[in-house]
Amino acid sequence: CPRWHRLALRLGAAGILILVGAVIVRGVWTLHTSLAPTWEKYYMDRYPITTKYLKGPGCKLCPPDWLLHRDKCYWVSKNKTSWNESRDDCSGRGSRLLVIWNQDEMTFIQTNSKDGVWLGLTSTSPTRNWTWVDRSLLNTTLFKAVHLPAGNNNCGVIKAYEIHCESCSATSEWICEKGWKIKRCVCMGG
């Protein structure tokens, strides 16, 4: 065999080996990427407590002793104070008294509070409407019943999906709320 035949044979064999290697690498890569969503679903199902915070680009973190629900962190008091003291306590925690915007949030609050809790809801004069601490007006369609006569220095308490009027100087438990923080983190394990 002439010398150039042997060279062509070697180059052909090397080309075939490179082609086979590329096909194998491509197959492994395709298998790996197709299993990634399945693995993620398996992990989310197996470790729901750990992974409920992993939706999105980072971990949603609330301070210790706060509860995460959707896009807010909630702190539930264990003692009773007046509405003003409750508002001040929330402010000291970098948060505000509870403002309820939808039925999902209402259900979460009712599940995590035993008795009535202060809402961030007040009426400061007989002619004023009930307003939340964020200055928005109360939407009464969200609640089963609203027992809120207009009056001086009245504050809202939620009990069993109903809003009740209380004197702001009465005492009740309260819930503070604030937005969660996103941290870039990797949460693995159970």
C-alpha positions in Angstrom: 0.0 0.0 0.0 1.3 3.4 -0.8 2.1 5.6 2.1 -0.7 8.1 1.4 -3.3 5.2 1.6 -2.2 4.5 5.1 -2.4 8.2 6.0 -5.9 8.4 4.5 -7.0 5.3 6.4 -5.8 6.7 9.7 -7.4 10.1 9.1 -10.7 8.4 8.1 -10.6 6.2 11.3 -9.8 9.3 13.4 -12.7 11.2 11.8 -15.1 8.3 12.5 -14.0 8.1 16.2 -14.5 11.9 16.5 -18.0 11.6 14.9 -19.0 8.7 17.2 -17.7 10.6 20.3 -19.8 13.7 19.2 -22.9 11.6 18.8 -22.4 10.0 22.3 -21.8 13.5 23.9 -24.9 14.9 22.1 -27.0 11.9 23.3 -25.9 12.3 26.9 -26.5 16.1 26.8 -30.0 15.6 25.4 -30.8 13.0 28.1 -29.5 15.2 30.9 -31.5 18.3 29.8 -34.7 16.3 29.3 -34.4 14.9 32.8 -33.8 18.2 34.5 -37.5 19.3 34.7 -38.4 15.8 36.0 -35.7 16.0 38.7 -36.8 19.5 39.7 -40.5 18.3 40.0 -39.4 15.2 42.0 -37.3 17.4 44.4 -40.1 20.0 44.8 -42.6 17.2 45.6 -40.3 15.4 47.9 -39.1 18.4 49.9 -42.0 20.9 49.8 -41.0 22.7 53.0 -37.5 23.4 51.8 -38.5 24.2 48.2 -41.5 26.3 48.7 -39.1 29.2 48.9 -37.3 28.4 45.7 -39.7 29.6 43.0 -37.9 32.3 41.0 -34.3 33.4 40.9 -33.5 33.2 44.6 -34.9 32.1 48.0 -37.7 34.1 49.5 -36.6 34.8 53.1 -38.6 36.1 56.0 -37.1 37.1 59.4 -37.1 34.3 62.1 -40.5 33.7 63.6 -42.3 35.2 60.6 -44.5 33.2 58.2 -44.1 33.4 54.4 -47.3 33.4 52.3 -47.2 34.4 48.6 -45.4 37.7 48.5 -45.6 38.7 52.1 -44.1 37.8 55.5 -46.4 37.8 58.5 -45.7 38.0 62.2 -48.4 36.8 64.6 -48.4 38.3 68.1 -48.9 36.1 71.2 -50.1 38.8 73.6 -52.7 41.6 73.4 -52.3 45.3 73.2 -54.2 48.4 72.0 -54.4 49.2 68.3 -51.9 52.1 68.6 -49.4 49.9 70.5 -49.9 47.2 67.9 -49.3 49.6 65.1 -46.1 50.9 66.8 -44.9 47.4 67.4 -45.3 46.6 63.7 -43.5 49.8 62.8 -40.6 48.9 65.1 -40.4 45.6 63.2 -40.1 47.4 59.8 -43.6 46.4 58.9 -47.3 47.5 59.2 -50.5 46.2 60.7 -52.3 43.7 58.5 -54.0 44.9 55.3 -56.1 42.2 53.6 -56.4 42.4 49.8 -57.8 39.1 48.7 -59.6 35.9 49.7 -56.4 33.8 49.6 -54.8 36.1 52.1 -58.0 36.1 54.3 -58.0 32.3 54.4 -54.3 32.3 55.4 -54.9 34.8 58.2 -57.8 32.9 59.6 -55.8 29.7 59.5 -52.9 31.3 61.5 -54.8 33.3 64.1 -56.9 31.9 66.9 -59.1 34.8 68.0 -59.7 38.2 66.6 -56.7 40.2 65.5 -56.3 43.9 64.9 -56.4 45.0 61.3 -54.6 48.1 60.0 -58.1 49.6 59.7 -59.5 52.7 61.4 -62.2 55.3 61.4 -61.2 58.5 63.2 -64.5 60.4 62.9 -68.2 59.7 62.4 -68.1 61.2 58.9 -65.0 59.4 57.7 -64.8 56.1 55.8 -62.9 53.2 57.1 -59.4 53.3 55.8 -56.4 51.0 55.9 -53.0 52.1 57.2 -51.9 52.4 53.6 -54.6 55.0 53.2 -56.8 52.9 50.8 -60.5 52.5 51.4 -62.0 49.3 52.8 -63.6 47.0 50.2 -66.4 45.3 52.1 -67.1 42.7 49.4 -64.1 40.6 50.6 -65.6 39.8 54.0 -68.6 37.7 55.0 -69.9 40.5 57.2 -68.8 44.0 58.2 -69.9 45.3 61.5 -68.3 48.8 61.3 -70.4 51.7 62.3 -68.6 55.0 61.7 -67.4 56.6 64.9 -64.6 58.3 66.7 -61.5 56.4 67.3 -62.7 53.0 66.1 -60.4 50.2 64.9 -61.1 47.0 62.9 -60.7 43.5 64.3 -61.1 40.4 62.1 -63.0 37.4 63.7 -64.1 34.4 61.7 -64.0 36.1 58.3 -66.0 39.1 59.7 -64.8 42.6 60.5 -65.9 44.0 63.8 -65.6 47.5 65.2 -63.7 47.9 68.5 -62.5 50.9 70.5 -58.9 51.5 69.5 -58.0 51.4 73.2 -59.3 47.8 73.6 -56.7 45.1 73.5 -56.4 42.3 71.0 -53.7 40.2 69.3 -52.3 41.6 66.0 -50.5 40.6 62.9 -47.7 42.5 61.2 -46.9 42.2 57.5 -44.1 43.1 55.1 -42.6 42.0 51.9 -40.1 39.2 51.8 -36.4 39.6 50.7 -34.8 37.8 47.8 -31.4 36.3 48.6 -29.3 34.6 46.0 -28.9 31.2 47.7 -28.9 27.5 47.0 -31.3 25.5 49.3 -30.6 21.8 49.1 -31.5 18.9 51.4 -34.4 18.4 53.7 
